[in-house]
Amino acid sequence: MSVETREARQPWILLSPALSAVALLLFVPLAFIAVYSFWLRTATGADQVGFYLDNWAEALIDPFYRDILLNTLKIAAITTLVCAVMGYPAAYFIARSKGNKAILLLLLMLPFWISYIIRTMSWINILGVSGAVNWVLTGTGIVDEPIQMLYNQTTVILGLVHFLLPFMVLNVFVSLDGIDTTLEDAANSLGATRWQAFLQVTLPLSLPGLAAGGLLCFVLGAGTYITPLVLGGPRDAMFANLVFEAIITQLNWPLGSALSLMLLAVLGALVLLYNRYLGMAQLMKGLG
Amino acid sequence: MGWQLVRLWTLLVYAFMFLPVAVVVLLSFNASQFGSFPMTGFSFRWFVELAQNDAILRAFRTSIILGLLTAAISTTLGVLASLALVRYRVPGANVISTLLIAPILVPEVVLAVALLLFLNFLNVNKSFALLLAGHVIFTLPFVILVVQARLVSIRRDIEEAALSLGASPRQTFFEVTLPLMLPAVLAGALFAFTISFDDITGTLFWKPGGVETVPTQIFAMLRNSISPEINALGTVMILLTVGLPLLGLALARALATRRGG
């Protein structure tokens, strides 16, 4: 074997463990559930192998699934919007602040390290019947009885915003930080007000970061089932809850496969659209 | 004026992110019977009860073993792949990169379902092995992203110098490349451990009955009522998952300055 062929084979030897792991534990399983979604789970609990459209018919036509899918997308959209409105100015402040940038950034990264389930349940301490807000309200005599503020769609969105906001701030920050500040100065010296300079120079240049943050918030938000279980009421199930129900509770795995693929198709379409117009590089910048 | 407004807004955003967590820590020291306000006094009793709760200790052991194994496997796979992508001109490197980070582009629920049903089809039941496989596959992309970002900054000519001075490729790797890569490797491992330790979405699908990790244990406890023990457990989790990376960061910095100076 020549030196050249050995040299050419080396990277593939290094890559093969990771690539086979991804193939065996992700791509083949995805292909498998695509096939599985056409099987039938019989009343006895056995799978009937074949090509049945029943699961897909149920998943696509039953208004129950459609309504929850639309509701899930609505919740994800509101969450993303709130994250953008809350996160953009904060990211702008960090990017343009002098001195304490490093500490602000470190603080921003901290929530990534704090357990998701802890951050979600922490709202029970704040908004629960015996939480901080009710303690203040009853203590000051504003209300006589504690109010139940939890377990509705608003608290689900609140929990999601709390979980996803750092993703938004970080992505917007990365893109704002890369903009040459002299551009704004130039706009100012050419007669633009600070606000005009921001709207016409900085904001458009930071849109890729905003889009990356938005995509992450939307996809992660739409795929969650823990937040609605902890902070939502019985009627606040999101689409991933239906998947969990079908797989874990009802043990209807072929139906669960069809529902999973539906979720993947909807969110995957968004990722592909993003990739088509903005490319994955921006997203990787924010993640790495 | 506008700048002051932005500053105030940022302050509020930070408060929003940290206040609820601070309340968890505060309430974990509450002497009261109940996991809620008012604070009746300062006490460590919930931490003592935590240390005597077998279910929680078991969950901790499971989470730590799972996290360590995940980190070991995921970092090994990730470092090898990153080396290939950074050090060699691989045809189709972009496609390969996308394939390798695909596990975080697919919603975790979908990944969880696919892996569970496929391995079940192969007669691998819900088990620790399934849990480990799942954790490895979704931490791998993060390891690759982190390690790749740091590998780029290691200069190739240092290795070439070693080679030209007569070191064998093996010697060069173990005595030059690996020590230089160590911060990247540790960062990747730490990242994998923390993500694994924190995961609940996939874990609830994969874990066998009776086995709990710390997050699923908290989740199970939440179903009853919010007890002060949960707040104490939360505080321990925060100390672990925030303290470890900060320690790692400090360590990396210390290593870097020692080498530099």
Interface residues (C-beta under 8 A of the other chain):
Chain A: Q10 P11 W12 L14 L15 P17 A18 L19 A21 V22 L25 L26 F27 V28 P29 L30 F32 I33 Y36 M86 G87 P89 A90 Y92 F93 I94 L107 L110 P111 W113 I114 S115 Y116 I117 I118 R119 M121 S122 W123 I124 N125 I126 G128 S130 G131 A132 W135 H162 L165 P166 V169 R194 W195 V219 A222 G223 T224 Y225 I226 L229 V230 A240 V243 F244 I247 I248 W253 G256 S257 S260 L261 L263 L264 L267 G268 V271 M280 M284 L287 G288
Chain B: G2 V6 R7 W9 T10 V13 Y14 F16 M17 F18 L19 P20 V21 V23 V24 L27 F34 G35 S36 F37 P38 T76 L77 G78 L80 A81 L83 A84 L85 R87 Y88 V90 I96 T98 L99 L100 I101 A102 P103 I104 L105 V106 P107 E108 V109 V110 L111 V113 A114 L115 L116 L117 F118 L119 F121 A133 G134 V136 I137 L140 F142 I144 L145 V146 Q148 A149 T194 D198 I200 T201 L204 F205 V214 P215 I218 F219 L222 I226 I230 N231 G234 M237 I238 T241 V242 P245
